[in-house]
């Protein structure tokens, strides 16, 4: 079953520490799931909940090149690039 863990903090000076904590927790949960026989070591990450430095390959997997091609065809001026989020 998917699990959501929420974090919040007030001090901007804690940003990097909290990002590291979140990455460690994710790695520990994944390691435990794999140890228990779950095939999630290379599971795609959900874009709406992925950390900002997550690669688009980790979100879209082997579909990245096809999606880039579609993006170039449909949005040659990269208007959607102004909207935020993970970029092709």
N, C-alpha and C positions, 0 to 999 in steps of 0.2 A: 504494500500500500504506500503511495507517495506520502512523504512527510514534509511539512513546511516548518521551518524554524525561523523566527523573526528576531532581529537584533535592532537595538536602537541605543544611541549614545548622544551626549550633548556636546562634548568638547571636540572641535575639529582636530585638535592635536592627537586624538585617539584614532583617527581614520585609518592609518596604516596598521596599527596594532589590531584593530577590529577586523580589517580585511584579512590579516594573517590568521587570526582566530577562526574566522569563518572558513578559510581554506583548509585549516587543520581539521576542523570538525567535519567538513565535507569528505576529506581524505579518510578520516577515521571511520565514518559511517559507510563509505564505499568499501573500505577494507573489511569491515565486519560483514557486510552483505556478501562480498565475494567469498569470505571464509565460510559462510553458511551456505554456499552453493548457488548464490544468485549470479546470473550472468550480466553484471552491471558495470564491469571494469571500464568498458568503453561506451557506456550508454550515453546517448545524446543529452545535453543539458537543455532545460526549458529556458528559452530566451528571456521570458519575463522575470525570471528569478535568478538568472546567471549574474555573477559579478561582472562589473564593467570591463575587466581585462580578459574575459573569457574569449577564446578565439571563435570565429564564426564556424570553423571546422568542428569544434566541440559541440556546437549547436545544430548545424545542418549536415554534418558528416560528409558522406561522399556526394551529396547534392550541391555542394558549393559551386563548382564550375558551371553546372547547368543553370543554377539560380543566377549566377553572375551574367551568363549569356542572356537570360531572359531580362534581367535588369537593364543591361546595355541596350537591348532591343526596344523595350517598353519605355524606358526612362533615360534616353541618351543625354539629357541635360542634368541628370541626377537631382531632380526636384525632391524626390523622397529622401535624399541625403540630408536635407534641411530639417527633417522631422525628428532626428535623434535616433537612438537605438543602435543596434549592431549594423555595421556597414559592409556592403559588398564592395 
